[in-house]
């Protein structure tokens, strides 16, 4: 995927939505772009999930 620079947060969010992608935090420094429908249907584990009460 080609690297793209965004001027605003809204521009970035719109691009992600247009592409059907969601940022997934792999660890404390890595973010992966994954298909939104997949991201929403897979249970999450880890510290962020723990803070939200688990999956």
C-alpha positions in Angstrom: 0.0 0.0 0.0 1.3 3.4 -0.9 2.2 5.8 2.0 -0.2 8.7 2.2 0.1 11.9 4.3 -3.0 13.6 5.7 -3.5 17.2 6.7 -6.2 16.6 9.2 -7.5 13.8 11.5 -10.8 14.0 9.6 -9.1 13.5 6.2 -7.3 10.3 7.7 -10.6 9.0 9.1 -12.4 9.5 5.8 -9.6 7.7 3.9 -9.7 4.8 6.3 -13.5 4.5 5.9 -13.3 4.8 2.1 -10.8 1.9 2.0 -12.7 -0.2 4.6 -9.8 -0.2 7.0 -9.5 0.1 10.8 -6.3 0.8 12.8 -5.4 -2.2 15.0 -2.9 -1.7 17.8 -0.6 -4.7 17.7 1.6 -3.5 20.6 2.6 -0.2 22.2 4.4 1.0 19.0 2.8 -0.9 16.1 -0.5 -0.2 14.3 -1.8 -2.4 11.5 -4.5 -1.4 9.1 -7.0 -4.3 8.9 -10.3 -4.7 7.1 -13.0 -3.1 9.3 -15.4 -6.1 9.1 -12.7 -8.5 10.2 -11.6 -6.2 13.1 -15.1 -5.9 14.4 -15.7 -9.6 14.4 -12.6 -10.9 16.1 -12.3 -10.9 19.9 -9.5 -8.8 21.3 -7.1 -9.6 24.1 -4.4 -7.5 25.8 -4.1 -4.4 27.9 -6.6 -2.2 26.0 -9.2 -5.0 26.1 -8.5 -5.5 29.8 -9.2 -1.9 30.5 -12.5 -2.1 28.6 -13.6 -5.1 30.6 -12.4 -7.9 28.4 -13.7 -9.2 25.1 
